[in-house]
């Protein structure tokens, strides 16, 4: 029997000061749909989108650049979408 699973998650952060470097607040939204036992088979399919609204956001600062006299930030991934397919071997059958 096919089974559908829908997932959404939302992450909201506050402004931060990491080692003297200012990191602004950001919000991220991710979506995922899983379909298990496609057409009553052992195949599963999934479709996902991470960072749905393609927000640019800093995760942390690079402390090594501070000694060179400037601040640099490590940024998070841009929007990413994809699909997955999986086959369940079900060896116990």
C-alpha positions, 0 to 999 in steps of 0.5 A: 500500500502506498504511503505519502509523507509531507514534511515542512520545517522552518528555522528562525535565528536571532542576530549573533556576535561571533568573535566580534563579527556580526551575523544577521538573523535569518529564516529558512524553510525546507519542504519534502514529500516522500512516497513509499511503496510506489505502485505497491512495489519496493520503490520509494520516491522523494522530492525536496527543496531546501532553502525554499526562498533562496535566502542568503545567510551567514552561518559563522565567522572565520576567525583566521581572517581576523588576524589579517585585519578583516572579517569574513563569514561562512555562508549557508547553501543556496536553494537546493532541490532534488529527488531521491529513489530508493529500493528496499531489498526486503531480504526477510521475505 
